[in-house]
């Protein structure tokens, strides 16, 4: 096995492996997180919520069904910017054989989109390390075997100056920069604030006969209200929600004027706008098999999730109830304030990838808009 690189972590740990995709060149650095999904890797690569992160898959073998651009989740802005949102990719074994039809390989896809990756890593050991110690900053480096120790030390020194995910505002790196109308002419219209939206959120709305008026994350309450929509939805996105003061103020300016809905980062922004607090999780939830319990009905659903921050339950104001709770660790997965027409979820009801158990959440949002 020709190992020619390392995944280096900020604490000095270095996992040897085999580089593929784009040459790391300058440091390919980011917060290292693990994803427990067995499939759906293309959707993971293109999910804007992974901006600033190196993703490691716990499933050992990835790539056997290839790459198809139709699976991309990078949103409407994906045609203008790099559709791949992750900063790097780590896997135990990458498939290097032929793929069906006109699909491409992961290796070629990463080269075309300037993404560095590394295989033949002991992903089990890395997962245990992140689970026990929490997410760490890391980078992928390529070495020639002459002085690996010096290369690793240089990488660790560079990681020391890399900002932590907590405190980072990353939504300027994702999302549309202009207002867009999608599926025009429908009776029901949603204003959707794009903080790094996944494409399938838009598909779920338009499939229900909704016109989507997509706004950049810099929009004002006045702009949204002047669009005369029936509801507003705040999308998913990357980074620390607590530093997004302008977006929190935007949410507050829409309360009690429109039904307000949210997904993932949108849920966090709505919670903060209500006066709640968020915190950085130890290693977050990244995968397609996370169980949540509907606190209103007692039903349990399996969900797709991708987040590293959560809402403090004790900080929620009176009148706002916990709608969903994570069945594993009891973290808040959704809130609802029926009197003020507010509802939002931390998980991804649009899946892509993952189970479709909670696609009915979009029906709930449509009902709120109609009412």
C-alpha positions, 0 to 999 in steps of 0.5 A: 500500500502506497501511503503518501499523506496524512490526516493531521489533527490539531492535537498532533495526531496523524493518521497515515493514508493515501491521497486522492482527488485534488493535490492538497498543496496549501493546507486543506483544513477544516473541522473534522466530523464523522458521518454515519450514513451508509450511502448518499455521499454525493448529497453530503459532498454538496450540502452547504451545511458542511462548509468549513468541515472535513467529513469522515465516513464511518461506513468503510467503503464509499464510491461504488455507485459513482457520481451524478450531478443530478444528486447535488444539493448545493442549491440554486447558487451551485451553478455559479460557485463550486458545488462541493461544499466540504473542505476535505473527505476521509474514508477507509476505502474508496472505490476505484473501479468502473461505475454505471452509465455516464456517472463519474468517479469520486476521484475525478469529481474531487479533482474537477472541484479542487477537493482533497481527500484521503483513503486507507485511514483507520476510520474506526480509531478516528471515530472513537477519538472524535466521539470521546474527545469531540470534534477537532480541527484537522487538515490533509497533507501530502508527503514525499516520505523524506521528512514526514515528521517536519511536515506534520509539525508544520501542519499542526502549527498551522492548525493552531491559528485556524479559527474554531467553528464556534464564532464563525459566520459562514453563510456569506460563503453559501446561498444565493446573492439575488432574489429568485422566483421558483415555480411562479404562479401558484396560489400559495407563496413562501418566502425562503431565506437562503442561508445555504439551502439544500435543493431538496427543500425547494423541491419539497415545497414546489411539489406541494404547489408552492411558489418559492420566493428565494431571498439572500440571507442579507434580506430585510424584513421590509423586503420580505413583507413587501413580497406578500407571501403566505409564510417564511421559511429559514433554511439550513446553513453552516457555522455558528448561529449565535453570531448571525445577529442580522439574521436573528434581527430579521426573524424578530422582524417577521414574528407575528406578521407571517407564519415562521418556519425553519430547518436546521440553522433556521431552527436555531435562528428562530430559537435565538430570536425568541430569546433562547440560547445555543451551544456547541455540541461535542461532536454533533449529529451527522448521519441519516439514522437519527431517531427523534420523538414527537413530543406532541404525539409520542411517535418516533421518526428516523431522520437525516441530520447535520448540525454541530450546534443545538438549542438549550432547552431550559432557555426556551421562553414561556409559550414555546414548547419542545416539538421534537427531542432526540431519542438518543441524547435528549437534545432539542430537535424542534420547537413550536409556538402555536399561538404565534404560528412558529414551528421549526425543526433541527433535523432535515425533513427533506432528507437527501440523503436519508429516510423520508419519515418526516416529509410530512413536516412540509405539509405542516408548514403548508397548513400553517401558511394556508391558515 
